[in-house]
Amino acid sequence: VVLPCFLGLHLSACRGMGQGGPASASGSQPYAVKSSFLSETVEQLQEQVSQLEQTMTTLRAKAGCVSTLAHEVRTPLNSLLACCTMLGDTALEPGQRELLELMMSCGSQITNNVDYVLELSRLEATSVALQSKPF
């Protein structure tokens, strides 16, 4: 019987194990897995989990910083766009109106970009949580 293992190993279980050796008609030997190998593998996995947790902490901090900066840009930008809207309700010369429309268009594009950055930072901040479970 071959038992698959997530580490890419296959442990063979044969009749006669523990009674002086495996009893196999084909003469094939089961894989010998030493406890030191498993200990090293567990240590490597624990180190990788630790590194992943540190990376996730860093990403959350980055997402928080990006979110704060985006909100700091968004607030004055919304005020400028509101002022442009009010200015558009007044009598303007054609050149002035053209410049105002350009300002409104650019402001809307910046707002969309800030919204996109905020959405990305939310996704990074709410990533999958790791759980430590024995295997």
C-alpha positions as CSV (number, residue, x, y, z in Angstrom):
1,V,0.0,0.0,0.0
2,V,1.5,3.4,-0.9
3,L,0.4,6.4,1.2
4,P,0.8,9.8,-0.5
5,C,2.2,12.6,1.6
6,F,2.0,16.3,0.9
7,L,5.8,16.7,1.1
8,G,6.2,14.7,-2.1
9,L,7.1,11.5,-0.3
10,H,5.5,8.1,-0.7
11,L,5.6,5.9,2.4
12,S,5.2,2.3,1.7
13,A,3.4,0.1,4.2
14,C,4.1,-3.6,3.7
15,R,3.1,-6.7,5.5
16,G,5.8,-7.8,7.9
17,M,7.0,-4.3,8.9
18,G,8.2,-4.4,12.5
19,Q,8.9,-8.1,12.3
20,G,12.5,-8.0,11.1
21,G,11.8,-6.2,7.8
22,P,9.2,-5.9,5.1
23,A,7.7,-8.9,3.5
24,S,7.4,-8.1,-0.2
25,A,6.9,-10.5,-3.0
26,S,8.6,-8.2,-5.5
27,G,11.6,-7.5,-3.3
28,S,11.1,-3.7,-3.4
29,Q,12.1,-1.9,-0.2
30,P,9.9,0.8,1.3
31,Y,11.2,4.3,1.7
32,A,13.0,4.7,4.9
33,V,12.0,8.0,6.5
34,K,14.2,9.1,9.3
35,S,13.0,11.3,12.1
36,S,15.8,13.8,11.6
37,F,14.6,14.4,8.0
38,L,11.0,15.0,9.3
39,S,12.4,17.3,12.0
40,E,14.3,19.3,9.5
41,T,11.3,19.5,7.2
42,V,9.1,20.6,10.1
43,E,11.6,23.3,11.0
44,Q,11.8,24.5,7.4
45,L,8.0,24.7,7.2
46,Q,7.8,26.6,10.5
47,E,10.5,29.0,9.2
48,Q,8.5,29.5,6.0
49,V,5.3,30.1,7.9
50,S,7.1,32.6,10.1
51,Q,8.4,34.4,7.0
52,L,5.0,34.4,5.4
53,E,3.5,35.9,8.6
54,Q,6.1,38.6,8.6
55,T,5.3,39.3,4.9
56,M,1.6,39.5,5.6
57,T,2.3,42.0,8.5
58,T,4.4,44.1,6.2
59,L,1.7,44.0,3.5
60,R,-1.0,45.1,6.0
61,A,1.1,48.0,7.1
62,K,1.7,49.0,3.5
63,A,-2.0,48.8,2.8
64,G,-2.8,51.0,5.8
65,C,-0.2,53.6,4.7
66,V,-1.6,53.6,1.1
67,S,-5.1,53.9,2.4
68,T,-4.2,56.9,4.6
69,L,-2.4,58.6,1.7
70,A,-5.3,58.0,-0.6
71,H,-7.7,59.5,1.8
72,E,-5.4,62.5,2.3
73,V,-5.4,63.1,-1.5
74,R,-9.1,62.4,-1.9
75,T,-10.5,64.9,0.6
76,P,-8.9,68.0,-0.9
77,L,-9.6,66.7,-4.4
78,N,-13.3,66.4,-3.6
79,S,-13.3,70.0,-2.3
80,L,-11.6,71.2,-5.5
81,L,-14.1,69.3,-7.7
82,A,-17.0,70.8,-5.7
83,C,-15.6,74.3,-6.2
84,C,-15.2,73.6,-9.9
85,T,-18.9,72.5,-10.1
86,M,-20.0,75.7,-8.4
87,L,-17.8,77.7,-10.7
88,G,-19.4,76.0,-13.7
89,D,-22.8,77.3,-12.5
90,T,-21.6,80.9,-13.1
91,A,-21.2,82.8,-16.4
92,L,-17.9,82.0,-17.9
93,E,-16.2,82.9,-21.2
94,P,-15.7,80.0,-23.6
95,G,-12.0,79.7,-22.8
96,Q,-12.6,79.7,-19.1
97,R,-15.3,77.0,-19.5
98,E,-13.0,74.9,-21.6
99,L,-10.3,75.1,-18.8
100,L,-12.9,74.3,-16.2
101,E,-14.1,71.2,-18.1
102,L,-10.5,70.1,-18.4
103,M,-10.0,70.5,-14.6
104,M,-13.2,68.5,-13.9
105,S,-12.1,65.7,-16.3
106,C,-8.6,65.5,-14.8
107,G,-10.1,65.6,-11.3
108,S,-12.5,62.7,-12.1
109,Q,-9.6,60.7,-13.5
110,I,-7.6,61.3,-10.3
111,T,-10.6,60.3,-8.2
112,N,-11.0,57.1,-10.1
113,N,-7.3,56.3,-9.7
114,V,-7.5,57.0,-5.9
115,D,-10.6,54.8,-5.7
116,Y,-8.7,52.0,-7.4
117,V,-5.7,52.3,-5.1
118,L,-8.1,52.2,-2.1
119,E,-9.7,49.1,-3.3
120,L,-6.4,47.4,-3.8
121,S,-5.3,48.4,-0.3
122,R,-8.5,47.0,1.1
123,L,-8.0,43.7,-0.7
124,E,-4.4,43.4,0.7
125,A,-5.5,44.3,4.2
126,T,-8.2,41.7,4.3
127,S,-6.2,38.8,3.0
128,V,-6.5,35.2,4.1
129,A,-5.5,34.6,7.8
130,L,-3.1,31.8,8.6
131,Q,-3.9,29.1,11.1
132,S,-1.3,26.9,12.7
133,K,-2.4,23.3,12.8
134,P,-0.4,20.2,13.4
135,F,-0.1,17.7,10.6
